[in-house]
Amino acid sequence: MYEVSGHVSEKIVPPAAMTPDEARDRSRRYRLENAYLGDTLVGCSTVRPPEGEGRVATVIARVLPAFRGRGIGAALYEAGLAHARGLGARAVETVVLAANADGLRFAEGRGFVERERYVLDGERDAWVDLRLAGPPS
């Protein structure tokens, strides 16, 4: 599963491409889920468990461009949000590549509000951190 999730991530967010070892490591720390239409891989999600005093979880849903607009991202997001809630999240964040206008619209359409834009050291691509306004629902 980790190689497959890494493959989808690489297609949607090339600056965050992972090696198989990095993906395996993440699969031990986070909940990774793949989405298929029949035998075709169409998306994936990541849920980072709640951390810190604020019990902030991160929920990320990714869908390959050819399969967007079919409810796949919404299903991945809802499942990830439910999982985060089950882990005791009091707040939920997500992160989107700034160049991914579809991803930003998707997050904002579900009540996420931009908190920060940044470029990682040694990189050129901008990222956007967003937080779900209000309690996770």
PyMOL commands that set and color helices and strands:
alter all, ss='L'
color gray80, all
select helices_A, chain A and resi 2-12+14-16+20-29+65-67+72-86+101-109
alter helices_A, ss='H'
color red, helices_A
select strands_A, chain A and resi 31-37+40-51+56-63+91-97+112-119+126-132
alter strands_A, ss='S'
color yellow, strands_A
deselect
rebuild
show_as cartoon
